[in-house]
Amino acid sequence: GTVTCTQLDGDGNDIEAWTLHNALITEFKFGDLEYGADDLTELSLTLKYDWATMVGVDTANTYFGAITGE
């Protein structure tokens, strides 16, 4: 399917967005679970994809272009 990954700045605004086309999950790992602690659990996801597009945003939050690659 299609997966979109968005990078955010410190204020939560979009900086750039990558769209992965024909993506599929090749690996998924859970971190160590500690029932005696309230810490966050790390999840690791590996994707394989055919090609990707990237759209960036400048400091005024306007889209400035796209990069497409295979």
N, C-alpha and C positions, 0 to 999 in steps of 0.2 A: 504494500500500500504506500501511501504518502505520509511522511512524518515531517513536521515543522518544528525547528528548534529556534527559540528566540532569545537573544542576549539582551539583558537589561542593564541599565546604569544603576548607580546608587540610589536614585529616586524612584526606581521601578519603571522608567520609561524605556521603550524599545530602542535598541541601538542598531541591531541587524537581525535578520531572520533568514535562516537556511531552510530550504525545502528539499528533502531527500525523496527522490522518486524511485518507485519499485523497491522500497526498503523492506528488509526482513530481519528479524531478531536472530542472531547467531549465537549469542551467549547472554545469560542472565544470572547474576550472583547476588546472594544475600550476604550482608556483613554478619559479624558475630552478634548473637542475641545474649544480653545479660539481663536476666529477669530481676536482679537486685538493683538495677540502675535505671534512671529515666532518660538516658542518653538516646540520641537519634541513632537509627540503624542505617548503615550505608547500603545502598543498592547500586549495582554496576550493570550497565546494559551495553551490549555491543551490537551494532547494526551494520549490515552490508547493504549497499544500494547501487543502482545503475548509474545515476547522474544526479546532480544537485544544482539548485539555483540559490543565489544570495541576493537579498535586497537590503540596503543599508539606509540608515536615517542620520541626518546631520544634527548639529546641536540645536537647530530650530525645529526639530521633529518633522522635517519634510524628507520624503524618500528621495535619494539622490542617484539611484541607479541600480542595476542588477548585474550579477555575474552568473553566467551559465556555463557548466562544464560537464564533461562525461568522464 
